[in-house]
Each structure stands twice: as C-alpha cells, then as structure tokens.
Amino acid sequence: NPCAVGLHCSRLKHGPQVLNASRSSSDPSHIEIMTLEWEHIVLQVSERGFRVASRSAGSEYIGTYFETAHQLLFALSPQYRKAFFAEVGKGLRKHTMGAS
C-alpha cells in the first residue's frame, strides 16, 4: 500500500497512486515501488528526501534527490502526472459547478 510508506502525497481525496510499494527487507531505508507504467524503482529515503537508487527503465534521475515523493513520481511517471491532472480537473469542475 503506497499510503503505508508515504508515497501517496497528493492532497486530493482520490489522487493518483503507484501500483505497489513496499519497504525493502534488506535495507529499511529503501522503498521499492512499481509505477503505473509497470516500472520497478528503488527509492532511498533519508533526511535529504527521496533518491532514486535504481530503476528498471534506464538511468535517468538515478542519484537525484526529490523533496517529496509526489515530485519524484511526477518526474518519473507520465501516468501519475496524467492521473494527477485528471483529479485536479475533476475538482475544479466540481468547484465551478457548485459555485453557480
């Protein structure tokens, strides 16, 4: 469950999520996630933030720190971005319709 390891960082009620997230059994500072694109990513969590330790789809962003898991997922997962913007749009439409 992404929420259990702090990976659902959106303040939206039903925001975008990852498919799976779990703490690494070999190193508790590492979290393994599976993105909506089925990419396996290992994150290291520290006082500096979330760092990409490894990923199955290349080396882009490896070693890069992100302040929040939301920023990291926004950078790495096009489907996360798409779901995020869909939720924002839904909220705006609901708010706009309620204001009429």
C-alpha positions in Angstrom: 0.0 0.0 0.0 1.6 3.3 -1.1 -0.1 5.2 1.7 1.7 3.0 4.3 5.1 4.2 3.1 4.1 7.8 2.5 4.0 7.6 -1.3 0.5 8.9 -1.8 1.5 12.6 -1.3 -1.3 14.3 -3.2 -3.7 16.3 -1.0 -6.5 15.2 -3.4 -9.1 12.9 -1.9 -8.6 10.2 -4.6 -5.3 11.2 -6.1 -3.0 9.2 -8.3 -1.1 6.3 -6.8 1.6 3.8 -7.7 0.7 0.2 -8.3 2.7 -1.2 -5.4 5.1 -0.1 -2.8 6.9 -1.9 0.0 9.9 -1.5 2.3 13.0 -3.4 1.2 13.6 -6.3 3.6 17.4 -5.9 3.2 17.5 -2.2 3.9 14.7 -0.3 5.7 15.8 3.0 4.2 14.8 1.7 0.7 11.3 1.5 -0.7 10.5 -0.5 -3.8 7.7 0.8 -6.0 6.0 -0.3 -9.2 4.8 2.7 -11.2 1.6 2.8 -13.2 3.8 2.1 -16.3 5.0 -1.2 -14.6 8.4 0.2 -14.0 10.3 -1.1 -10.9 12.0 1.7 -9.0 14.0 1.5 -5.7 14.0 4.7 -3.7 16.2 5.6 -0.8 14.6 7.7 1.9 16.7 10.0 4.0 16.7 13.4 5.7 17.6 14.8 2.2 14.4 13.4 0.7 13.7 10.6 -1.8 16.5 9.5 -4.0 16.3 7.2 -7.0 18.6 4.3 -6.2 17.8 2.2 -9.2 15.1 1.8 -11.9 14.3 -0.8 -14.5 13.8 1.7 -17.3 17.2 3.3 -17.6 19.5 5.5 -15.6 17.7 8.9 -15.8 17.3 10.5 -12.4 19.5 7.9 -10.6 21.1 9.7 -7.6 18.7 12.6 -7.9 17.0 13.7 -4.7 13.4 14.9 -4.6 11.9 16.8 -1.7 8.7 14.8 -1.8 7.5 11.5 -3.2 4.9 13.5 -5.2 7.7 15.4 -7.0 9.6 12.2 -7.7 6.5 10.4 -9.2 5.6 13.5 -11.2 9.1 13.3 -12.8 9.2 9.6 -13.3 5.7 8.5 -14.2 3.7 10.0 -17.1 0.6 8.1 -16.0 0.9 9.6 -12.5 1.0 13.1 -14.0 -2.0 12.3 -16.2 -4.0 10.9 -13.2 -3.0 13.9 -11.1 -4.2 16.4 -13.7 -7.4 14.4 -14.2 -8.1 14.7 -10.5 -7.3 18.4 -10.4 -9.7 18.9 -13.4 -12.4 16.9 -11.7 -12.0 19.0 -8.5 -12.1 22.3 -10.5 -15.2 21.3 -12.4 -17.0 20.2 -9.2 -16.0 23.5 -7.5 -17.0 25.6 -10.5 -20.3 23.8 -10.9 -21.0 24.2 -7.2 -20.3 27.9 -7.3 -23.0 28.6 -10.0 
